[in-house]
Amino acid sequence: MYTFEYDTPEALGIPSGALLKFLRRLEEIDFVHSFVLMRRGKVAMEGVRRPYSFDTPHQIFSVSKSFVSAAIGMAQREGRLKITDQLLDYFPEYARTAHPRLAATRLTDLLSMRSGFAACTVRRMLADPDGDWIGTYFSLVPEYDPGTIFAYNSGATYMLSALLHRVTGENVREYLQPRLFEPLGIVPGIWENCPRTINCGGWGLYLKTHDLAKFGQLLLDGGVYDGRELIPADYLAEATKPHADNSMNTKPDWKLGYGYLFWKSTYGFRCDGAAGQYAAVLPEFDMMLATNSAATDMQRILTALWEEVIPHLAPAPLAADPAAHAELREMTERLAMPVATGNGEPRRMRKVFAFAENAAGITGCAVEADTEECALTFTLADGRTEQLRAGFGKFAYGTLQLTDRAAHPTAASAKWQDNKLVIESFILDGIYRSTYTVDPAPGAAEPITRQDLCTTFRPAWEPLKVK
């Protein structure tokens, strides 16, 4: 089982002063939840922004794709497939009706995001009334010949997940359990499924930040852990080369080439998930950075690393710098999310609202507040209730689902702003953040509104109007 070793940054050839500047840059980003920076196989710096925790698996979104890639490499080693095979070889029931471009599609085309489709196919797959994502995919017509045009397509990665399920009889998560997760001591969180119970593949895996760091370090070590080649070295070397030209993208680290479900970076390569989920692997510096975030500009995390750390790396240990190292430790230990602050003093209130029929199925809400905490207790059409609690000047904790696909642990704080009760809430296992505003004024048509941030794959919130 993987055991982390720790050392001072200077012992690993990194000035603590450079990491202080890097950390200050991370603090400016809205928000990096947690991170682990490793060099030469040891942790140089790590931190978590309370009330987030290293103990909670976190949404990693498209980082999931890199785990699918690893599984494809393992399955090829076991003789279950070849990445040069055509996709339809494994789904012959669609051969008579599939478009010729689909018939020509090879696994390498799916791995390199050159599936032939001009845009992601997931929305059309999600819309299938029978939940048949495989059938929907094979009913579509690619706009281009496969293997030619780069277009990011999570639906293509789902098809690789479905292929692995077909040839192994297992979902990717279960397939990787004895081959990757158990050797590294990773206990993965859920991996979301399609309606036919196949792992989504292109997204949906939850991992703790330290587990993401274990995977990143394994990639840095060429797929080898404790003398075992967990990921085939020849496959991994090929997977992290640029196979697709993505120079049409605008941001610097999204236009340097795409491998087999890995992005090329200014330095090295990376596993990359929406809102700043990263395992950035830098072989040229024997370094790896893992992050879980809710960043609105993902490039800022990488740019901070390139500008504040890379230029100061040394090939040998540096002289100790106790003062800078102590300041760095103090900064990492005080990381925390801000609580809500307003222009009014907390006060008591109780309001009950009944809502007209709405897509969210919320029939009513009781709003209660005192000087310490407040709560929104929602009543749903089936009679269930769900409660969002928030503290004034502090966080309150709970679990909430409402219109989300699953229940999430939450932390929330509240403020009175311009005579309105405002609750700032976020989930502790992912990126979603919401601001609930309660307008207690008589006659308000929408007395409770919600504004969502970081909404990747989140169902839209529908307005709640009073009866």
Buried (B, 14 or more C-beta within 10 A) or exposed (E): EBEBEEBBBBBBBBBBBBBBBBBEBBBEBBBBBBBBBBBBBBBBBBBBBBBBBBEBBBBBBBBBBBBBBBBBBBBBBEEBBEBEBBBBBBBEEBEEEBBEBBBBBBBBBBBBBBBBBEEBBBEBBBEBEEEBBBBBBBBBEBEBBBBBBBBBBBBBBBBBBBBBBBBBEBBBBBBBBEBBBEBBEBEBBBBBBBEEEBBBBBBBBBBBBBBBBBBBBBBBBBBEBEEEBBBBBEBBEBBBBBBBBBEEEEEEBBBBBBBBBBBBBBBBBBBBBBBBBBBBBBBEBBBBBBBBBBBBEBBBBBBBBBEBBBEBBEEEBBEEBEEBBEBBBEBBEEBEBEBBEBEEEBEEBEBEBEBEEBEBBBBBBBBBBEEEBBBBBBBBEEEEEBBBBBBBEBBBEBEBBBBBEEBBBBBBBBBBBEEBBBBBBBBBBBBBBBBBBBBBEEEBEBBBBBEBBBBBBBEEBEBBBBE
